[in-house]
Amino acid sequence: MARFIFITGGVVSSLGKGLMAASLAALLQARGFKVRIRKFDPYLNVDPGTMSPYQHGEVYVTDDGAETDLDLGHYERFTGVSARQADNITSGRIYRDIIAKERRGDYLGATVQVVPHVTDAIKQFALADTDDLDFVLCEIGGTVGDIEGLPFVEAIRQLRNELGRERFCSVHVTLVPYVAAAGELKTKPTQHSVRELTSLGVQPDVLLCRCEHPLPENERAKIALFCNVRKEAVIPALDASSIYAVPLQYHAEGLDAEVLHHFGMSSPAPNLSGWEDIVDRYHNPEGEVTIGVVGKYVGLPDAYKSLNEALIHGGMANRVKVNIRWIDAELFEAGDDEIVTKLEPMHGILVPGGFGVRGTEGKIASVRFARERKVPFLGICLGMQMACIEGARDAGIAEAGSTEFGPTDQPVVGIITEWMSPEGLQKRGADTDLGGTMRLGAYEAELGANSHVAAIYGATTISERHRHRYEVNGAYREVLEQGGLVFSGMSPDGLLPEIVERPDHPWFIGVQFHPELKSRPFEPHPLFAGFIAAALQQSRLV
């Protein structure tokens, strides 16, 4: 029978609830328990698919095609448990479904209200498909006291009564700030946050106190006294040297032990040797490489969160430090001098995904630099499309472009109008709604038997996650391959290009999917491991 751990946050946002949930789940998993993590997002968007990366960070895509919060990436990377559509819910999706039921008459004339209809939907989401699990961790987005989050806290309050103490635990993440002028940590923000949560009917069982300085025992005791928890349940959470050190740090402070104590459970000590190896690889590299990521959202690293981590994983696989240089693609639209200045020191060039025309000519210029200078290159989604446009221009089609950016006489890239999915034939048009209408989720690809990517994967059939509305036009395949850009991966029906590569280049690969979404610290994605290995080789040549 599953036990539920509900994780809330207070005082300020961005305290690291998602990382805390992922770390606690990893610790429980290391003790032999079966876990799953879910995320409740109080905003009214149905999903984050139409939100700007500057608003929300990256959109994380699951195998079953859900566009979800980036915290699900943390969950997958730390536990290896693949997330599903059922692991992320928003207020928008809940209200949409309730209103649809009301319009159909499903409520038989009843007045539809936040309590019980919205709270019941939240509870159903939390409890669904959990029979085979030991622990379900549910993270509530935002901070306690937010208006949009109140129905979620109320649902938690109800679940506390319905499940009982033996199956319910509340973990509250809060801030203990250091006031430099006073030279001390201040516990009042934590006390007020707990009081706010308690006033809503939820008494926290464990407090995770984020702080920049060690939490003295007397302050820990003070928090326990005024917040009505055991002293051992006040867990200090200092800034870590890397996110991969967080599980070890939380274990050392007793987080997982305290959660088990709350449930009256015991277990063997966790096997953390894998995490110790990861931290060792991260902090004790035997070399380093510099990778230039040429994108359009470089002002907000969270916009490329999974990409950042996948590059680090590639470095772990090769035991090297990866220095990532985030470069605004628009800089390269000013002229070649800027391109040479920025990219010449790079040991590898990566052009990531994105939407819209801004910065695309700079990305194309980056592809040209990588091709001409024989610098290892990896293009992802839009990055592959830019590689194909650059290849077409190099082959003599000067007007090569994408219909995403406006009308063009040479649509090397165009909107995908139909494709086969597990649900059957999917059709789209230029006037289709933007939300949830892309080619989303895991799709298979067939690789050329003698291709570079087949050697990298060690297989000729792969499955990768997609998120795109435009595709490389297969009608240009012949001219591109004559120019040296080979289509080495195709959809099983042979219609949709999935991977391109240049056999005459040391390492030049473009992929239509997002390999970064399936990279794990314990299992670095083969494309990133290979890319960093090529960059390491490049570093020895310059």
Secondary structure, DSSP 8 states (H G I E B T S, - for coil): --EEEEEEE-SSS-S-HHHHHHHHHHHHHHTT--EEEEEEE-SSSSSGGGS-HHHH---EE-TT--EE-THHHHHHHHH-----GGGEEEHHHHHHHHHHHHHHTTTTT----IIIIIHHHHHHHHHTT-TT-SEEEEEE-S-TT-GGGHHHHHHHHHHHHHH-GGGEEEEEEEE--EETTTTEE--HHHHHHHHHHHHTT---SEEEEEESS---HHHHHHHHHHHTS-GGGEEEEE--SSGGGHHHHHHHHTHHHHHHHHTT--------HHHHHHHHHHHS-S-EEEEEEEES-TT-GGGGHHHHHHHHHHHHHHT-EEEEEEEEGGGGGS-HHHHHHHHTT-SEEEE----SSTTHHHHHHHHHHHHHHT--EEEETHHHHHHHHHHHHHTT-TTEEEGGGS--SEEEEEE--EEEETTEEEE--TTS-STT-SEEEEEEEEE-TTSHHHHHHT-SEEEEEEEESEEE-GGGHHHHHHTT-EEEEE-TTS-SEEEEE-TTSSSEEEESS-GGGG--SSS--HHHHHHHHHHHHHHTT-
